[in-house]
């Protein structure tokens, strides 16, 4: 039985999209998966919002588990892992609870299988840019096999999953911006206004104009400047959310000219490179403890980059993590319990640029955070693409992080330190620039770490750190990290790598988050 509740036989043939859990001949609650989800739905438990979807066949709608509507009878309910599967079953989104206006499912970071890797790439807009053949090629399978696996695992194929993601992006733009509706259509990835109107009406049973009117949004949420589009969006997070810690982590490593942050850790801003051009984003804490959120103010060269921008920001701040489940496991260890109580909802910092994380890891290994920041600032100032983009809230950025090609060509003129380390950095840059090494969210952890460690100068710490930041892998304990081991010693835990690894086995599958508590110590 897979995580989605299907057997291996289900994955061998194409079939009509099916729910992850539905009523059985022996009674609607005989299936334990169904019974668990039905209890969560009956309790209106918001912790499960985004983790699964409730389909109510008598009304023809699907809802988030916490929808305040009257609880339907078990025989009228099916549960789905994705909105696309609910769409394929002929259901429309609930206008009352807005089931896609919630944090995303943590499944796609926890799991490392084909379905999860595909979902990460679909959220990043790969289907819109490269089509299903391009998505399948990145994952190393044929389009037919990919369609078969996703249909069996998630209840919908890649086209349907991408279509649902486009609809969610469009609704975000309609409710959170004043962009013209035609611009919203193409920004969300639709190929025509007609396709956009048909999809939105089918999914939400409302026209795009009606969706915008119903949102009662504040004016001037988006405006155009020459060569850019500026947007202001609110991104929900799953509670509890220690946003100050993750923003503080990023602020401590900020590279002058491309990153800046508030002194109190309440906000962080940076430049980033997106598929269609550069962008600037400013992230600030918002919402409440019970319903945390991040205010995202962005300026983009091309509004078509909104979907990948949102996906990468969510991954950067780990907004979709199931913090309650993580904290419950870690707090069971008496050594970690005080730290968990003091800082509930710690998040693993992610990445908006996978290649950038590789060079941060290579340059930052075996040196202090301050020394790494100085070296990265020097590298970015010398080799980064020049730009002049305003910082939301005041100031200006002058650089993008340098490309692998620029580092491969001119890195030796800028990099300092032992020759072997410089050689390693240049070797990785050449491999990335030449296409021999690829790093993105569609990789599996094992494959990524093996390819990295096959290169000279990259050991387990560097490979693990890259997997931690780029993939958001939840179960990596960097026992080779000196600061982490020092934190372990302060908490009365073994400080040697072997002893710490043995003790840390009890923290699985959340060892990445345990490592954050050790760093914090």
C-alpha positions as CSV (number, residue, x, y, z in Angstrom):
1,X,0.0,0.0,0.0
2,X,1.4,3.4,-1.0
3,X,1.0,6.7,0.9
4,X,-1.9,7.5,-1.3
5,X,-3.7,4.3,-0.4
6,X,-3.3,2.5,-3.7
7,X,-1.9,-0.9,-4.5
8,X,0.9,-1.7,-7.0
9,X,-1.7,-3.2,-9.3
10,X,-3.4,0.1,-9.5
11,X,-0.2,1.6,-11.0
12,X,0.0,-0.8,-13.9
13,X,-3.0,0.5,-15.9
14,X,-4.6,3.8,-16.8
15,X,-7.8,4.3,-15.0
16,X,-10.5,6.9,-14.2
17,X,-9.2,9.2,-11.5
18,X,-10.2,7.9,-8.1
19,X,-10.3,9.2,-4.6
20,X,-7.7,8.4,-2.0
21,X,-10.4,7.2,0.3
22,X,-14.1,6.5,-0.2
23,X,-16.9,4.5,1.2
24,X,-16.6,0.7,1.0
25,X,-19.1,-2.1,0.6
26,X,-18.6,-3.0,4.3
27,X,-19.6,0.4,5.4
28,X,-18.3,3.9,4.8
29,X,-16.1,3.9,7.9
30,X,-14.6,0.4,7.5
31,X,-11.6,1.9,5.7
32,X,-9.2,3.2,8.3
33,X,-7.9,5.9,6.0
34,X,-11.4,7.1,5.3
35,X,-12.4,7.0,9.0
36,X,-9.3,9.1,10.0
37,X,-10.1,11.8,7.4
38,X,-13.8,11.7,8.2
39,X,-13.1,12.3,11.9
40,X,-10.8,15.3,11.0
41,X,-13.5,16.7,8.7
42,X,-16.3,16.2,11.4
43,X,-14.1,18.1,13.9
44,X,-13.6,21.0,11.4
45,X,-9.8,20.5,12.2
46,X,-7.9,23.2,10.3
47,X,-4.6,21.3,10.9
48,X,-5.6,19.1,8.0
49,X,-6.4,21.9,5.5
50,X,-4.3,21.4,2.4
51,X,-3.4,17.8,3.4
52,X,-6.5,16.4,1.7
53,X,-9.7,17.5,0.1
54,X,-13.3,16.5,1.0
55,X,-15.5,15.8,-2.0
56,X,-19.3,15.9,-1.4
57,X,-21.1,14.2,-4.2
58,X,-24.6,15.2,-3.3
59,X,-23.7,18.9,-3.6
60,X,-21.0,18.5,-6.3
61,X,-18.4,20.5,-4.4
62,X,-15.1,19.9,-2.7
63,X,-14.0,21.6,0.5
64,X,-11.2,22.0,2.9
65,X,-11.5,19.7,6.0
66,X,-12.4,22.7,8.2
67,X,-15.2,24.0,6.1
68,X,-18.0,25.2,8.4
69,X,-20.8,23.7,6.4
70,X,-22.9,20.9,7.8
71,X,-21.0,17.6,8.0
72,X,-22.2,15.4,5.2
73,X,-23.1,11.7,5.7
74,X,-20.1,9.3,5.2
75,X,-21.7,7.7,2.2
76,X,-21.8,11.0,0.3
77,X,-18.1,11.8,0.8
78,X,-14.8,10.9,-0.9
79,X,-11.4,12.2,0.0
80,X,-8.8,13.3,-2.5
81,X,-5.1,14.3,-2.3
82,X,-5.3,17.0,-5.0
83,X,-7.8,19.5,-6.3
84,X,-7.1,18.2,-9.7
85,X,-8.5,14.8,-8.7
86,X,-11.6,16.4,-7.4
87,X,-12.0,18.4,-10.7
88,X,-11.6,15.2,-12.6
89,X,-14.4,13.7,-10.5
90,X,-16.7,16.5,-11.6
91,X,-16.6,18.5,-8.4
92,X,-16.2,22.3,-8.1
93,X,-14.5,24.4,-5.4
94,X,-16.6,25.5,-2.4
95,X,-17.2,29.2,-2.5
96,X,-17.5,29.3,1.3
97,X,-14.3,27.8,2.4
98,X,-12.1,28.4,-0.7
99,X,-10.2,25.1,-0.4
100,X,-7.2,26.3,-2.4
101,X,-6.6,29.3,-0.2
102,X,-4.7,27.3,2.4
103,X,-1.1,26.1,2.9
104,X,-0.1,23.3,0.4
105,X,0.3,19.7,1.3
106,X,3.5,18.8,3.2
107,X,3.4,15.5,1.3
108,X,5.5,16.8,-1.6
109,X,8.4,17.6,0.7
110,X,8.1,14.5,2.9
111,X,7.9,12.1,0.1
112,X,10.7,11.5,-2.4
113,X,9.0,9.3,-4.9
114,X,8.1,10.1,-8.5
115,X,4.7,11.6,-7.7
116,X,6.1,14.0,-5.1
117,X,9.0,15.1,-7.4
118,X,6.5,15.7,-10.2
119,X,4.3,17.8,-7.9
120,X,7.3,20.0,-7.0
121,X,8.1,20.6,-10.6
122,X,4.5,21.2,-11.6
123,X,4.2,23.8,-8.8
124,X,7.3,25.5,-10.2
125,X,5.6,25.9,-13.6
126,X,7.6,23.2,-15.5
127,X,4.5,22.1,-17.5
128,X,3.8,25.6,-18.7
129,X,7.4,26.1,-19.8
130,X,8.3,22.7,-21.2
131,X,5.1,20.7,-21.5
132,X,4.4,17.2,-20.2
133,X,7.3,15.8,-22.3
134,X,9.7,18.2,-20.7
135,X,8.4,17.3,-17.2
136,X,8.8,13.6,-18.0
137,X,12.3,14.1,-19.3
138,X,13.4,15.9,-16.2
139,X,12.1,13.0,-14.1
140,X,13.6,10.4,-16.3
141,X,10.4,8.6,-17.5
142,X,8.2,8.5,-20.6
143,X,5.2,10.8,-20.6
144,X,2.9,7.7,-20.7
145,X,4.5,6.1,-17.6
146,X,4.4,9.5,-15.8
147,X,0.7,9.9,-16.6
148,X,0.0,6.3,-15.4
149,X,1.8,6.8,-12.1
150,X,0.3,10.2,-11.3
151,X,-3.2,9.0,-12.2
152,X,-2.9,6.0,-9.9
153,X,-1.2,7.9,-7.0
154,X,-2.9,11.3,-7.1
155,X,-6.1,10.7,-9.1
156,X,-5.1,13.0,-12.0
157,X,-2.5,13.1,-14.7
158,X,0.1,15.9,-15.2
159,X,-2.0,18.0,-17.5
160,X,-4.9,18.0,-15.0
161,X,-2.6,18.7,-12.1
162,X,-1.0,21.6,-14.0
163,X,-4.5,22.9,-15.0
164,X,-5.6,22.9,-11.3
165,X,-2.4,24.8,-10.4
166,X,-3.0,27.4,-13.1
167,X,-6.6,27.9,-11.7
168,X,-5.3,28.4,-8.2
169,X,-2.6,30.9,-9.4
170,X,-5.3,32.8,-11.3
171,X,-7.6,33.0,-8.3
172,X,-4.6,34.3,-6.3
173,X,-4.1,37.0,-8.8
174,X,-7.8,37.8,-9.2
175,X,-8.2,38.2,-5.4
176,X,-4.9,39.7,-4.6
177,X,-4.1,42.1,-7.4
178,X,-5.7,44.6,-9.8
179,X,-4.0,43.2,-12.9
180,X,-6.3,43.3,-15.9
181,X,-8.1,40.0,-16.3
182,X,-6.5,39.3,-19.6
183,X,-3.1,39.7,-18.0
184,X,-4.1,37.4,-15.2
185,X,-5.0,34.7,-17.8
186,X,-1.5,34.6,-19.4
187,X,0.3,35.2,-16.1
188,X,-1.3,32.1,-14.7
189,X,-0.1,30.0,-17.7
190,X,-3.3,29.8,-19.8
191,X,-2.7,29.8,-23.5
192,X,-5.9,31.8,-24.3
193,X,-8.5,33.9,-22.5
194,X,-11.2,31.5,-23.7
195,X,-9.4,28.6,-22.0
196,X,-9.0,30.7,-18.9
197,X,-12.6,31.6,-18.7
198,X,-13.8,28.1,-19.3
199,X,-11.5,26.6,-16.6
200,X,-12.3,29.2,-14.0
201,X,-16.1,28.8,-14.6
202,X,-15.7,25.0,-14.4
203,X,-13.6,24.9,-11.3
204,X,-15.2,27.7,-9.3
205,X,-18.6,28.1,-11.0
206,X,-17.9,31.8,-11.2
207,X,-16.5,34.0,-14.0
208,X,-13.1,35.6,-13.3
209,X,-14.8,39.0,-12.9
210,X,-17.2,37.6,-10.3
211,X,-14.3,36.0,-8.4
212,X,-12.6,39.3,-8.2
213,X,-15.7,41.1,-7.1
214,X,-16.5,38.6,-4.4
215,X,-13.0,38.9,-2.9
216,X,-13.6,42.6,-2.0
217,X,-9.9,43.1,-2.2
218,X,-8.2,46.4,-1.3
219,X,-7.3,48.7,-4.2
220,X,-3.9,49.1,-5.8
221,X,-2.7,45.6,-4.8
222,X,-0.8,45.5,-8.1
223,X,0.6,48.2,-10.4
224,X,2.8,48.4,-13.4
225,X,6.0,50.3,-13.8
226,X,8.1,50.5,-17.0
227,X,9.5,47.0,-17.5
228,X,8.1,45.5,-14.3
229,X,4.9,44.3,-12.6
230,X,4.5,44.9,-8.8
231,X,2.3,42.7,-6.8
232,X,1.3,42.3,-3.1
233,X,0.1,38.9,-2.0
234,X,-0.5,37.2,1.3
235,X,0.7,33.6,1.5
236,X,-0.8,31.4,4.3
237,X,1.4,29.3,6.5
238,X,0.6,26.2,8.5
239,X,0.5,26.9,12.3
240,X,2.6,27.0,14.4
241,X,5.0,29.0,12.4
242,X,8.3,30.5,13.8
243,X,8.7,32.9,10.9
244,X,11.1,35.1,12.8
245,X,13.6,32.3,13.1
246,X,13.7,31.4,9.4
247,X,13.8,35.1,8.4
248,X,16.6,35.6,10.9
249,X,18.5,32.6,9.4
250,X,18.3,34.2,6.0
251,X,19.2,37.7,7.3
252,X,22.4,36.4,9.0
253,X,23.6,35.1,5.6
254,X,22.4,38.1,3.5
255,X,24.8,39.0,0.6
256,X,25.2,42.8,0.2
257,X,23.8,44.1,-3.0
258,X,21.3,41.3,-3.5
259,X,19.8,40.7,0.0
260,X,18.8,42.9,2.9
261,X,16.7,42.4,6.0
262,X,15.2,44.3,8.9
263,X,17.2,44.6,12.1
264,X,14.5,42.9,14.1
265,X,14.1,39.9,11.7
266,X,10.6,40.9,10.8
267,X,11.3,41.1,7.1
268,X,13.7,40.0,4.4
269,X,14.2,41.0,0.8
270,X,16.3,39.8,-2.1
271,X,16.8,39.6,-5.8
272,X,16.3,36.3,-7.6
273,X,16.5,34.9,-11.1
274,X,13.2,33.5,-12.5
275,X,12.5,31.7,-15.8
276,X,11.6,34.9,-17.7
277,X,13.7,37.5,-16.0
278,X,14.9,39.0,-12.7
279,X,12.6,39.8,-9.7
280,X,12.7,41.4,-6.3
281,X,10.7,40.1,-3.4
282,X,10.2,41.4,0.2
283,X,8.8,39.0,2.8
284,X,7.3,40.1,6.1
285,X,5.4,38.3,8.8
286,X,1.7,38.7,8.9
287,X,-1.5,37.0,10.1
288,X,-2.0,35.7,13.6
289,X,-0.5,32.8,15.7
290,X,-3.5,30.7,14.8
291,X,-3.5,31.7,11.1
292,X,0.0,32.8,10.3
293,X,0.9,34.3,6.9
294,X,3.7,36.0,5.0
295,X,3.1,39.3,3.2
296,X,4.9,39.0,-0.2
297,X,5.6,42.2,-2.1
298,X,7.3,41.5,-5.4
299,X,8.4,43.2,-8.6
300,X,8.8,41.0,-11.6
301,X,10.1,41.5,-15.1
302,X,7.4,39.2,-16.4
303,X,4.1,38.5,-14.6
304,X,4.3,34.9,-16.1
305,X,6.8,34.2,-13.4
306,X,4.3,34.6,-10.6
307,X,3.6,30.9,-10.2
308,X,7.3,29.9,-9.8
309,X,7.9,32.9,-7.6
310,X,5.1,31.8,-5.2
311,X,6.3,28.2,-5.2
312,X,9.9,29.1,-4.5
313,X,8.9,31.5,-1.7
314,X,6.8,28.9,-0.1
315,X,9.7,26.4,-0.3
316,X,12.2,29.1,1.0
317,X,10.2,29.6,4.2
318,X,8.9,26.0,4.4
319,X,5.4,27.3,4.8
320,X,3.7,24.0,4.2
321,X,5.4,21.9,6.9
322,X,3.2,20.0,9.3
323,X,4.7,21.7,12.3
324,X,2.4,20.1,14.9
325,X,3.3,16.6,13.8
326,X,7.0,17.5,13.7
327,X,7.0,19.2,17.2
328,X,5.1,16.3,18.7
329,X,7.9,13.8,17.6
330,X,10.8,16.0,18.7
331,X,9.2,17.0,22.0
332,X,9.0,13.3,23.0
333,X,12.8,13.5,23.5
334,X,13.5,15.1,26.9
335,X,16.6,16.7,25.6
336,X,14.7,18.6,22.9
337,X,11.4,19.2,24.7
338,X,12.5,22.6,26.2
339,X,13.7,23.9,22.9
340,X,10.5,22.8,21.1
341,X,8.4,24.5,23.8
342,X,10.4,27.7,23.5
343,X,10.3,27.8,19.7
344,X,7.4,25.8,18.3
345,X,7.1,25.7,14.5
346,X,10.7,26.0,13.5
347,X,11.2,25.8,9.7
348,X,13.9,24.4,7.5
349,X,15.1,27.3,5.3
350,X,14.8,26.4,1.6
351,X,16.0,27.9,-1.6
352,X,14.8,30.1,-4.5
353,X,17.9,29.2,-6.6
354,X,19.2,25.7,-6.4
355,X,22.6,26.5,-8.0
356,X,23.1,29.4,-5.6
357,X,22.8,27.0,-2.6
358,X,25.5,24.8,-4.0
359,X,28.0,27.6,-4.1
360,X,26.9,28.9,-0.7
361,X,27.6,25.4,0.7
362,X,31.0,25.1,-1.0
363,X,32.2,28.5,0.1
364,X,30.7,28.3,3.6
365,X,32.0,24.9,4.6
366,X,34.6,25.0,7.4
367,X,34.4,28.8,7.8
368,X,32.2,31.0,10.0
369,X,28.9,32.5,8.7
370,X,30.5,36.0,8.7
371,X,33.5,34.8,6.6
372,X,31.2,33.0,4.1
373,X,29.1,36.1,3.8
374,X,32.1,38.2,3.1
375,X,33.4,35.8,0.4
376,X,30.0,35.5,-1.2
377,X,29.5,39.2,-1.3
378,X,32.9,39.6,-3.0
379,X,32.0,36.9,-5.6
380,X,28.6,38.5,-6.3
381,X,29.9,42.0,-6.6
382,X,32.5,40.9,-9.1
383,X,30.6,38.3,-11.2
384,X,26.9,38.9,-10.5
385,X,24.7,40.4,-13.2
386,X,24.3,44.1,-12.7
387,X,20.8,45.5,-12.2
388,X,19.0,48.4,-10.6
389,X,15.8,47.3,-8.9
390,X,14.1,49.0,-6.0
391,X,13.8,47.4,-2.7
392,X,10.1,47.4,-1.6
393,X,10.1,49.8,1.3
394,X,13.2,51.8,0.2
395,X,16.7,51.4,-1.2
396,X,17.9,49.5,-4.3
397,X,19.5,46.2,-5.3
398,X,22.5,46.1,-7.6
399,X,23.3,42.4,-8.3
400,X,21.9,39.0,-9.0
401,X,23.8,36.0,-7.7
402,X,26.4,35.0,-10.4
403,X,25.5,32.2,-12.8
404,X,27.5,28.9,-12.8
405,X,28.9,29.9,-16.3
406,X,30.2,33.2,-14.9
407,X,31.9,31.4,-11.9
408,X,33.4,28.8,-14.2
409,X,34.8,31.5,-16.5
410,X,36.1,34.1,-14.0
411,X,35.8,32.5,-10.6
412,X,39.6,31.9,-10.2
413,X,40.2,35.7,-10.4
414,X,37.9,36.3,-7.4
415,X,37.9,33.2,-5.1
416,X,40.3,33.1,-2.2
417,X,41.4,30.2,-0.1
418,X,43.1,26.8,-0.5
419,X,43.7,25.7,-4.1
420,X,41.8,22.5,-3.6
421,X,38.7,24.3,-2.5
422,X,38.9,26.7,-5.4
423,X,39.4,23.8,-7.8
424,X,36.3,22.1,-6.3
425,X,34.2,25.3,-6.7
426,X,35.3,25.8,-10.3
427,X,34.8,22.1,-11.1
428,X,31.2,22.2,-9.9
429,X,30.6,25.5,-11.8
430,X,31.9,23.9,-15.0
431,X,29.7,20.8,-14.5
432,X,26.6,22.9,-13.9
433,X,27.4,25.3,-16.8
434,X,28.1,22.3,-19.2
435,X,25.0,20.4,-18.2
436,X,26.8,17.5,-16.7
437,X,25.3,18.3,-13.3
438,X,21.6,19.3,-12.8
439,X,20.1,20.4,-9.5
440,X,16.4,21.1,-9.1
441,X,13.4,20.2,-7.0
442,X,12.6,17.3,-9.3
443,X,15.6,15.3,-8.0
444,X,15.5,12.5,-5.4
445,X,17.7,13.0,-2.4
446,X,19.8,9.8,-3.0
447,X,20.4,10.7,-6.6
448,X,21.3,14.3,-5.9
449,X,23.7,13.4,-3.0
450,X,25.4,10.7,-5.1
451,X,26.0,13.0,-8.1
452,X,27.3,15.7,-5.8
453,X,29.7,13.4,-3.9
454,X,31.0,12.0,-7.2
455,X,32.6,15.4,-7.8
456,X,36.0,16.3,-6.3
457,X,35.9,18.3,-3.1
458,X,32.3,17.5,-2.1
459,X,31.7,15.4,0.9
460,X,28.6,14.2,2.9
461,X,28.2,17.6,4.7
462,X,28.0,19.6,1.5
463,X,25.8,17.1,-0.3
464,X,23.5,16.9,2.7
465,X,23.2,20.6,3.2
466,X,22.3,21.1,-0.5
467,X,19.6,18.4,-0.3
468,X,18.3,20.0,2.9
469,X,18.0,23.5,1.4
470,X,17.1,22.6,-2.2
471,X,14.7,19.6,-1.7
472,X,13.5,20.5,1.7
473,X,14.3,16.9,2.8
474,X,12.9,16.6,6.3
475,X,15.2,13.8,7.6
476,X,18.8,15.0,7.2
477,X,21.0,15.3,10.3
478,X,24.3,17.0,9.5
479,X,26.4,15.3,12.1
480,X,29.6,16.7,10.5
481,X,28.6,20.2,11.3
482,X,30.6,21.7,14.2
483,X,28.0,24.2,15.3
484,X,25.3,21.5,15.3
485,X,27.5,19.2,17.5
486,X,28.2,22.1,19.9
487,X,24.5,22.7,20.2
488,X,24.0,19.0,20.9
489,X,26.6,19.1,23.7
490,X,24.8,22.1,25.3
491,X,21.6,20.0,25.4
492,X,23.4,17.1,27.0
493,X,23.4,15.0,23.8
494,X,26.3,13.1,22.3
495,X,28.7,15.6,20.6
496,X,30.6,13.0,18.4
497,X,29.1,12.3,14.9
498,X,28.5,8.6,15.5
499,X,26.9,9.0,18.9
500,X,24.7,11.9,17.7
501,X,23.6,9.9,14.7
502,X,22.6,7.0,16.9
503,X,20.7,9.2,19.3
504,X,19.1,11.1,16.4
505,X,17.5,8.0,15.0
506,X,14.6,8.6,17.4
507,X,13.9,11.9,15.7
508,X,13.1,10.3,12.3
509,X,11.5,11.3,10.0
510,X,12.1,14.9,11.2
511,X,15.9,15.0,11.8
512,X,16.3,18.1,9.7
513,X,14.1,20.0,12.1
514,X,15.9,18.5,15.1
515,X,19.1,19.9,13.6
516,X,17.6,23.4,13.6
517,X,17.0,23.0,17.4
518,X,20.6,22.0,17.8
519,X,21.8,25.0,15.8
520,X,19.6,27.2,17.9
521,X,21.2,25.9,21.1
